[in-house]
Structure formats: structure tokens, C-alpha cells
Amino acid sequence: MVKLRIMEQKLEQVTDGPPRLIPSLGAGFNAVANNISLILFPVLVDLLLWFGPRLRIKNLLLPGMHALNAQALELDTQISPELVDIVQQSQEAWDLILENFNLFSVLRTLPVGVPSLLAFRGVLSNPLHQVGIYESPSFLAAFGSWALIVLGGILLGTIYFSSVARSSAAEEQPFSARMLARQFLQTMLLTLTMLLILIIISVPLFAVLSVSALINPMLGQVVLFAITFVILWLILPLFFSPHGIFMQKTRARDAVFQSLRLARMFMPNTGLMVFLIILIGQGMNVIWLLADWDSWMTLVGIAGHAFVSSGLLAATFVYYRQGIDWLEQLKKKKQQEELSHT
């Protein structure tokens, strides 16, 4: 009887209810405003991409692309003007992509990484007008550089996510280097798991896309839209997988299952949360990117992007914590009901 009364008293405490979208956003931005040092992570990454050296692989890939385009023309005995235009446009597109690509952009890793305004933007100038461009001498050197940069991006993302999670927690949590090392390992496992899932999903879907595009270009566009929707629908339940690692300090496998559970219980709100975060983030990027690359006003965009991105990430941690707390309350309530029936 005493145990039953204690359980009833605990359940009678005021509960916050299911996770709510707008309060979570407000709490997330308040957390960042109270810990403004969090924005230093994305600011420093963007400053590196803006003023740092550019590491390119243009000289390695461009000759192969030109050879493929020339081979495509040689295989067709009766070259049509349309084919020539397509090949020329493809060649120009690859020239532009490889000209602007900076290997340091892969510092922006997913699903755990430091948000960046300038990553993959093709930044080729800055107010100092000093841009150091270095070409990778070999494919082995390019792969080694890519691997080191990705590992560095995941490490920075781990530190950043851990800092945001601790700032968004209901109670103050001290920093632990040992816990951070564990979270880095689990983040690596989660990244590999997500990559494997994405490959498994994408390969058959894009095979269907290729066949559809060959049959009819318009049909290919419809199939592409459908595939994009299917991939987003399949990945959405995994959105909160990193949060379990940093908020609950669980293993990557348990974090994935916890994310699936949370998404299943609160799917409409969770979908709206993700959509709103993408909408706010991408919408604000239009403003942050108004200044030219060689203007110091870009610093305002970098700082604004860092604050908004950190606030949105903190909001997802608040939403996740409220959702997990609510699920635990439901679990306790169910246990109480089962105990009362015995």
C-alpha cells in the first residue's frame, strides 16, 4: 500500500504534456541566447571556408569528364545538334562544379555536424582578396584528405551537439571528456548506419528513376518527385536518432529505436517540426546570403545563420526531451494501472 501511494503521488505531479512545437522553438532560442558561445562553432567553420585555403580535385576529375563527353559523341555515328548541346552543357556544368568545389566543405557532416552557411556554396573570394587554391596531387591524397576532413567534421559536430544538448537540458550537466569520447564513437556508428540505410533505400529507387527517364522524360520528373517524397518519409522517423546519443547518452542502436518510437507517437507534430525547421533555416539563408563574398557584411550573415541554426537545433533537443519525458509518464501510468488491478 505504501508503494502504491508513493507512485500515485508522483503521478499527481504537474506534467508538461506531449511535446509542443512553438514552446520548444522559444525554449531553444532562449537556451542559445543564454549560452551565446554556442554560435562560435558554426562561425569558426564558416570563417575557415571563407578565408582559409581551397583544396580542389579539379585537375584529377576534369580530364576524365571531358574524355567521357568526347566518347559519348564518338559512339553516336549520326550526331544530332540536340546531343551536342546536351554534352556541351554537361561539360560546362562539370567545369563550374569542379571549379567551385572546396574539399574542406565536407567539414559539414551529417547527421551530426556543425551547420555552415558557406559549405558547398562555391566561395571564391573574400574581403582580403587573398584566396589560396591547392590542387590535390593524386586520388590517394584526395581520399586521405577527404577522410581526415570528415573525421574532423564529425568530431567538431560531436562537441557542438554535446554542448547544445547540455544547454538545452532541464538540469545543468557538467562536461565530461570521457562521455564526449563515447559520444564520438556512437556518432561514428550512427553515421555509418545512416549511410548504409540511405544506400539500401536509394539504389532500387534510382534504378526505377533511370528506367522511367529512358521511357519518358516527363515520367522521370514525376518519379523523381515521388522518390524524393518516399526517401523523406522513410528518413523522417530517424530524425531524432542523434538526440538519444547526446540527450540520453544511449548507444547508436538504442537511439535509432527511440527516435522511431518518438516519431510513431507524435508523427503529425514531428513532421511539422522538421518541416518548420527546414523552412525557417532555408528561408533565413536567403537573407544571410544577400551580401557579396568580398563584402564584410557577410559576417552579419554568418553570425545570424549561426544563431538561428543553433537555436533550431536546441529547439529539437527541447522537443525530444519533452517527448521522452511524456512517454515515460505514460509508461509509469500504465504500470500504475496494472499494479492497481493486481
C-alpha positions as CSV (number, residue, x, y, z in Angstrom):
1,M,0.0,0.0,0.0
2,V,2.8,2.4,0.8
3,K,4.5,1.8,-2.6
4,L,1.2,2.4,-4.3
5,R,0.6,5.7,-2.6
6,I,4.1,6.9,-3.4
7,M,3.5,6.0,-7.1
8,E,0.2,7.9,-7.1
9,Q,1.8,11.0,-5.5
10,K,4.5,11.0,-8.2
11,L,1.9,10.7,-11.0
12,E,-0.2,13.5,-9.5
13,Q,2.7,16.0,-10.1
14,V,2.1,18.6,-12.8
15,T,3.1,17.3,-16.2
16,D,4.0,19.3,-19.3
17,G,2.1,17.0,-21.6
18,P,3.1,16.0,-25.1
19,P,5.9,18.0,-26.8
20,R,4.7,21.3,-28.2
21,L,6.1,22.9,-31.3
22,I,6.1,26.7,-30.6
23,P,7.2,26.5,-26.9
24,S,10.0,24.2,-28.0
25,L,11.2,26.8,-30.5
26,G,11.1,29.5,-27.9
27,A,12.9,27.5,-25.4
28,G,15.6,26.5,-27.9
29,F,16.4,30.1,-28.9
30,N,16.4,31.1,-25.2
31,A,18.9,28.4,-24.5
32,V,21.2,29.7,-27.2
33,A,20.7,33.3,-26.1
34,N,21.8,32.3,-22.6
35,N,24.8,30.4,-23.9
36,I,25.8,32.6,-26.9
37,S,29.2,30.9,-27.1
38,L,27.4,28.0,-28.9
39,I,27.4,30.1,-32.1
40,L,31.2,30.1,-32.2
41,F,31.2,26.6,-33.7
42,P,29.4,27.5,-36.9
43,V,31.0,30.9,-37.1
44,L,34.5,29.4,-37.0
45,V,33.7,26.8,-39.6
46,D,32.3,29.5,-42.0
47,L,35.3,31.7,-41.4
48,L,37.6,28.8,-42.3
49,L,35.7,28.3,-45.5
50,W,35.7,32.0,-46.3
51,F,39.3,32.9,-45.5
52,G,41.0,29.6,-45.5
53,P,42.7,27.7,-48.3
54,R,40.7,25.9,-51.0
55,L,41.5,22.3,-51.6
56,R,40.3,21.2,-55.0
57,I,40.2,18.0,-57.1
58,K,39.5,19.7,-60.4
59,N,42.7,18.6,-62.1
60,L,42.1,15.0,-61.1
61,L,38.5,14.7,-62.3
62,L,38.1,17.2,-65.1
63,P,40.1,15.3,-67.8
64,G,38.1,12.1,-67.1
65,M,34.8,14.1,-67.5
66,H,36.0,15.6,-70.8
67,A,37.0,12.1,-72.0
68,L,33.6,10.7,-71.2
69,N,31.8,13.5,-73.0
70,A,34.0,13.0,-76.1
71,Q,33.4,9.3,-76.0
72,A,29.7,9.9,-75.9
73,L,29.9,11.9,-79.1
74,E,32.1,9.3,-80.8
75,L,29.7,6.4,-80.1
76,D,26.9,8.2,-82.0
77,T,27.5,7.8,-85.7
78,Q,24.9,10.5,-86.5
79,I,25.4,13.2,-84.1
80,S,22.3,15.4,-83.6
81,P,22.5,19.0,-82.6
82,E,20.5,18.2,-79.5
83,L,23.1,15.7,-78.4
84,V,25.9,18.1,-79.0
85,D,24.1,20.7,-76.8
86,I,23.5,18.2,-74.0
87,V,27.1,17.2,-74.0
88,Q,28.3,20.8,-74.1
89,Q,26.0,21.8,-71.2
90,S,27.2,18.7,-69.2
91,Q,30.8,19.7,-69.8
92,E,30.2,23.3,-68.7
93,A,28.3,22.1,-65.6
94,W,31.2,19.9,-64.5
95,D,33.7,22.7,-65.2
96,L,31.7,25.0,-62.9
97,I,31.2,22.4,-60.2
98,L,34.8,21.4,-60.0
99,E,36.0,25.0,-60.2
100,N,33.9,26.0,-57.2
101,F,34.2,22.8,-55.1
102,N,36.2,23.0,-51.9
103,L,37.1,19.7,-50.2
104,F,37.0,21.5,-46.9
105,S,33.3,21.8,-47.3
106,V,32.9,18.3,-46.2
107,L,33.5,19.6,-42.7
108,R,29.7,20.0,-42.7
109,T,28.9,16.4,-41.9
110,L,25.5,14.7,-41.5
111,P,23.5,13.7,-39.5
112,V,25.8,15.1,-36.8
113,G,27.8,18.2,-37.7
114,V,28.4,21.9,-37.4
115,P,25.9,23.9,-39.5
116,S,27.6,26.1,-42.1
117,L,26.3,28.9,-44.3
118,L,29.2,28.7,-46.8
119,A,29.7,25.0,-47.2
120,F,29.1,23.9,-50.8
121,R,28.5,27.5,-51.9
122,G,31.5,27.8,-54.1
123,V,33.1,30.7,-52.3
124,L,36.0,32.0,-54.4
125,S,36.6,35.5,-52.9
126,N,36.7,37.4,-49.6
127,P,37.3,41.0,-48.4
128,L,41.1,40.4,-48.2
129,H,41.2,39.2,-51.8
130,Q,43.6,36.5,-50.8
131,V,42.5,33.0,-51.9
132,G,44.9,30.1,-51.7
133,I,43.9,27.4,-54.1
134,Y,45.6,24.0,-53.9
135,E,45.0,21.0,-56.2
136,S,45.2,17.5,-54.8
137,P,48.2,15.8,-56.5
138,S,46.6,12.3,-56.6
139,F,43.5,10.3,-55.9
140,L,45.1,8.7,-52.9
141,A,45.9,12.1,-51.4
142,A,42.4,13.4,-52.2
143,F,40.9,10.3,-50.5
144,G,43.1,10.7,-47.4
145,S,42.3,14.4,-47.2
146,W,38.6,13.7,-47.5
147,A,38.7,11.1,-44.8
148,L,40.6,13.3,-42.4
149,I,38.3,16.3,-43.0
150,V,35.2,14.1,-42.5
151,L,36.6,12.8,-39.2
152,G,37.4,16.3,-38.1
153,G,33.8,17.4,-39.1
154,I,32.3,14.6,-37.1
155,L,34.5,15.4,-34.1
156,L,33.5,19.1,-34.2
157,G,29.9,18.1,-34.7
158,T,30.1,15.8,-31.6
159,I,31.4,18.6,-29.5
160,Y,28.8,21.0,-30.9
161,F,25.9,18.7,-30.4
162,S,27.0,17.8,-26.9
163,S,27.3,21.5,-26.0
164,V,23.8,22.3,-27.4
165,A,22.3,19.2,-25.7
166,R,23.7,20.2,-22.3
167,S,22.5,23.8,-22.7
168,S,19.0,22.5,-23.6
169,A,18.8,20.1,-20.7
170,A,16.3,20.6,-17.9
171,E,19.1,20.5,-15.3
172,E,22.7,21.6,-15.6
173,Q,25.0,18.9,-16.8
174,P,28.8,19.1,-16.4
175,F,31.2,18.5,-19.2
176,S,32.8,15.0,-19.3
177,A,35.7,14.3,-21.7
178,R,35.1,10.5,-21.2
179,M,31.4,10.9,-22.2
180,L,32.4,13.0,-25.2
181,A,34.7,10.3,-26.4
182,R,31.9,7.8,-26.1
183,Q,29.5,10.0,-27.9
184,F,32.1,10.5,-30.7
185,L,32.3,6.7,-31.1
186,Q,28.5,6.3,-31.2
187,T,28.2,9.2,-33.6
188,M,30.6,7.4,-36.0
189,L,28.5,4.2,-35.7
190,L,25.3,6.3,-36.3
191,T,26.8,8.0,-39.4
192,L,27.8,4.6,-40.9
193,T,24.3,3.2,-40.1
194,M,22.6,6.2,-41.7
195,L,24.8,5.9,-44.8
196,L,24.0,2.2,-45.2
197,I,20.3,2.8,-44.8
198,L,20.4,5.6,-47.4
199,I,22.2,3.3,-49.9
200,I,19.8,0.5,-49.4
201,I,16.9,2.8,-49.9
202,S,18.4,4.8,-52.8
203,V,19.8,2.1,-55.1
204,P,16.4,0.4,-56.1
205,L,14.6,3.8,-56.2
206,F,17.1,5.4,-58.5
207,A,17.1,2.3,-60.7
208,V,13.4,2.9,-61.2
209,L,14.1,6.5,-61.9
210,S,16.7,5.7,-64.6
211,V,14.3,3.3,-66.4
212,S,11.4,5.9,-66.1
213,A,13.6,8.7,-67.5
214,L,14.6,6.5,-70.5
215,I,10.9,5.7,-71.2
216,N,9.7,9.3,-70.9
217,P,11.5,12.4,-69.5
218,M,8.2,13.7,-68.1
219,L,7.6,10.4,-66.4
220,G,11.1,10.7,-65.0
221,Q,10.3,14.0,-63.4
222,V,7.2,12.6,-61.8
223,V,9.1,9.5,-60.5
224,L,11.9,11.8,-59.1
225,F,9.3,13.8,-57.1
226,A,7.8,10.6,-55.8
227,I,11.2,9.2,-54.9
228,T,12.1,12.3,-53.0
229,F,8.9,12.1,-51.1
230,V,9.4,8.4,-50.3
231,I,13.0,9.0,-49.1
232,L,11.9,11.9,-46.8
233,W,9.0,9.8,-45.5
234,L,11.4,6.9,-44.7
235,I,14.1,9.1,-43.1
236,L,11.8,11.3,-41.1
237,P,11.4,8.8,-38.2
238,L,15.2,8.7,-37.9
239,F,15.5,12.5,-37.4
240,F,15.9,12.3,-33.7
241,S,18.5,9.5,-33.7
242,P,21.4,11.8,-32.8
243,H,19.4,13.3,-29.9
244,G,19.4,10.0,-28.0
245,I,23.2,9.8,-28.1
246,F,23.6,13.3,-26.7
247,M,20.5,13.8,-24.6
248,Q,20.0,10.3,-23.1
249,K,23.6,9.2,-23.7
250,T,22.5,5.9,-25.2
251,R,24.1,3.7,-27.9
252,A,23.5,4.5,-31.5
253,R,21.3,1.4,-32.0
254,D,19.1,2.4,-29.0
255,A,19.0,6.0,-30.2
256,V,17.6,4.9,-33.6
257,F,14.8,2.8,-31.9
258,Q,14.0,5.6,-29.5
259,S,13.7,8.0,-32.5
260,L,11.3,5.6,-34.3
261,R,9.3,5.3,-31.1
262,L,9.0,9.1,-30.7
263,A,8.1,9.7,-34.3
264,R,5.4,7.0,-34.2
265,M,3.8,8.5,-31.1
266,F,4.0,12.1,-32.3
267,M,4.2,11.8,-36.1
268,P,2.0,14.8,-37.1
269,N,3.8,17.2,-34.8
270,T,7.2,15.7,-35.5
271,G,6.7,16.1,-39.3
272,L,5.5,19.7,-38.8
273,M,8.6,20.3,-36.6
274,V,11.0,19.1,-39.2
275,F,9.2,21.0,-42.0
276,L,9.2,24.2,-40.0
277,I,12.9,23.9,-39.1
278,I,13.8,23.4,-42.8
279,L,11.5,26.3,-43.8
280,I,13.0,28.7,-41.2
281,G,16.6,27.7,-41.9
282,Q,16.4,27.8,-45.7
283,G,14.2,30.9,-45.6
284,M,16.6,32.8,-43.4
285,N,19.6,31.7,-45.6
286,V,18.1,33.9,-48.4
287,I,18.7,36.9,-46.2
288,W,22.1,35.8,-44.9
289,L,23.4,35.3,-48.4
290,L,22.4,38.8,-49.7
291,A,25.9,40.3,-49.3
292,D,28.7,39.6,-51.8
293,W,31.5,37.3,-50.8
294,D,34.0,40.2,-50.9
295,S,31.9,42.3,-48.5
296,W,32.4,42.4,-44.8
297,M,28.6,42.4,-44.4
298,T,28.8,38.6,-45.0
299,L,30.0,38.5,-41.3
300,V,26.5,39.6,-40.4
301,G,25.1,36.7,-42.4
302,I,27.5,34.2,-40.8
303,A,26.6,35.3,-37.3
304,G,22.9,35.4,-38.0
305,H,23.0,31.9,-39.6
306,A,25.0,30.6,-36.6
307,F,22.4,31.9,-34.1
308,V,19.4,30.7,-36.0
309,S,20.8,27.3,-36.7
310,S,21.9,26.8,-33.1
311,G,18.5,27.9,-31.9
312,L,16.7,25.5,-34.2
313,L,19.0,22.6,-33.1
314,A,18.4,23.5,-29.4
315,A,14.6,23.5,-30.1
316,T,14.8,19.9,-31.4
317,F,16.6,18.9,-28.2
318,V,13.9,20.5,-26.1
319,Y,11.2,18.9,-28.2
320,Y,12.9,15.5,-27.9
321,R,13.3,15.8,-24.1
322,Q,9.6,16.7,-23.7
323,G,8.6,13.8,-25.9
324,I,10.8,11.3,-23.9
325,D,9.5,12.6,-20.6
326,W,5.9,12.3,-21.8
327,L,6.5,8.7,-22.9
328,E,8.0,7.9,-19.6
329,Q,5.0,9.4,-17.8
330,L,2.7,7.3,-19.9
331,K,4.7,4.2,-19.1
332,K,4.5,4.9,-15.4
333,K,0.8,5.5,-15.7
334,K,0.4,2.2,-17.4
335,Q,2.4,0.4,-14.7
336,Q,0.3,2.1,-12.0
337,E,-2.9,0.8,-13.7
338,E,-1.5,-2.7,-14.0
339,L,-0.5,-2.5,-10.3
340,S,-3.9,-1.3,-9.2
341,H,-5.6,-4.2,-11.0
342,T,-3.4,-6.8,-9.2
